[in-house]
Amino acid sequence: MPEFELTAAPSPEELAVITDGLTAFNTEDVGPSERQALAVLIRDTDGKVSGGLSGYTAWGWLFVQLLYIPDTLRGSGMAGKILAKAEEEATARGCRGAWIDTFNPHALSAHKRQGYEVFGELPDFPEGRTRTFLKKML
């Protein structure tokens, strides 16, 4: 009988067993993901990164994991410009859709302005907010 170990500090090697196993299973089940990182960086006048978008493309979709706009650029349409650049690259990679999630009401409005549509919600995540999942066909 297998034993279970609960840990808050798994080693990279231990996590690799899970990642590699799931990747092999999914490749056999639905084909290779062709996962590729994608980032759109905002650089200040000194060339330092001040924000941007981080995500990846896989199985013909763009997934936006993180999107951060610095305070000084919020409200200037920067989120839409960054999303458009990421979507353009995703389309060049052969993607047919994009998805993102947020629990910030301002970000939700920005994503909807870019043509994203709600496909799911998780109430009280975090408490007092709703995590909203959005998609857009490219």
C-alpha positions in Angstrom: 0.0 0.0 0.0 1.5 3.4 -0.9 2.2 5.9 1.8 1.3 9.6 1.7 3.5 12.5 2.7 2.1 16.0 3.1 4.7 18.7 2.6 4.9 22.4 2.0 8.4 22.1 0.6 8.6 19.5 -2.1 12.0 19.3 -3.9 12.2 20.2 -7.6 12.9 16.5 -8.3 9.8 15.4 -6.5 7.7 17.9 -8.4 9.3 16.8 -11.7 8.0 13.3 -11.2 4.4 14.7 -11.1 4.9 17.1 -14.0 6.7 14.6 -16.2 4.1 11.9 -15.4 1.2 14.1 -16.2 2.8 15.5 -19.3 3.4 12.0 -20.6 -0.1 10.9 -19.8 -1.6 14.0 -21.5 0.6 13.6 -24.6 -0.6 10.0 -25.0 -4.2 11.0 -24.2 -4.7 14.2 -26.3 -1.4 14.8 -28.1 1.5 17.0 -27.3 0.7 20.4 -25.8 3.5 22.3 -27.7 3.6 24.5 -24.6 5.6 27.6 -25.1 6.1 30.6 -22.8 4.8 34.0 -23.8 5.5 37.3 -22.1 4.9 40.9 -23.0 7.1 43.2 -20.9 6.6 46.9 -20.1 10.0 48.6 -19.8 10.6 52.0 -18.3 12.9 54.6 -19.8 15.9 53.0 -18.1 15.0 49.6 -19.7 13.9 48.1 -16.4 10.8 45.9 -16.5 7.9 47.6 -14.6 5.0 45.2 -15.5 3.6 43.1 -18.2 2.0 39.8 -19.1 3.2 36.3 -18.4 1.6 33.2 -19.8 1.9 30.4 -22.3 0.4 28.8 -25.4 -0.6 25.1 -25.4 -3.1 22.9 -27.3 -4.0 25.9 -29.5 -4.9 28.3 -26.6 -3.2 31.2 -25.0 -3.4 31.2 -21.2 -2.7 34.5 -19.5 -1.3 33.6 -16.0 -0.3 37.0 -14.8 -1.0 40.6 -16.0 0.3 43.5 -14.0 0.1 47.2 -14.9 2.1 49.6 -12.7 0.0 52.2 -10.9 1.4 55.0 -13.1 0.0 53.4 -16.3 -3.3 52.2 -15.0 -6.3 53.7 -16.8 -4.4 54.3 -19.9 -5.5 51.3 -21.9 -2.2 49.5 -21.3 -3.9 46.2 -20.4 -5.7 46.1 -23.7 -2.5 46.9 -25.6 -0.6 44.2 -23.8 -3.4 41.6 -24.3 -3.6 42.5 -28.0 0.2 41.9 -28.4 -0.1 38.5 -26.7 -3.1 37.6 -28.8 -1.3 38.5 -32.0 1.6 36.3 -31.0 -0.8 33.5 -30.0 -2.5 33.7 -33.4 0.9 33.5 -35.1 1.5 30.3 -33.1 -1.7 28.9 -34.4 -3.9 29.5 -31.3 -7.7 29.6 -31.7 -8.6 31.1 -28.4 -7.3 32.8 -25.2 -8.4 32.6 -21.5 -7.7 34.5 -18.4 -9.1 34.7 -14.9 -9.3 37.5 -12.3 -10.9 38.5 -9.1 -10.3 42.2 -9.6 -13.5 44.1 -10.8 -11.4 46.7 -12.7 -9.4 44.0 -14.5 -12.7 42.2 -15.3 -14.0 45.3 -17.0 -10.8 45.8 -19.0 -10.9 42.1 -20.2 -14.5 42.5 -21.3 -13.6 45.7 -23.2 -11.0 43.5 -25.1 -13.7 41.1 -26.2 -13.3 38.5 -23.5 -16.5 36.7 -22.4 -17.3 35.1 -19.0 -17.5 31.3 -19.0 -17.3 30.6 -15.3 -17.3 32.1 -11.8 -16.1 31.0 -8.4 -17.8 33.0 -5.7 -15.9 34.0 -2.6 -12.5 33.4 -4.0 -11.0 35.2 -2.3 -13.6 35.9 0.3 -15.8 38.8 -0.7 -14.8 38.6 -4.3 -15.6 36.4 -7.3 -12.9 34.8 -9.4 -14.1 35.1 -13.0 -12.9 33.0 -15.9 -13.0 34.6 -19.3 -12.3 33.4 -22.9 -11.9 35.0 -26.3 -11.9 33.3 -29.7 -9.0 34.6 -31.7 
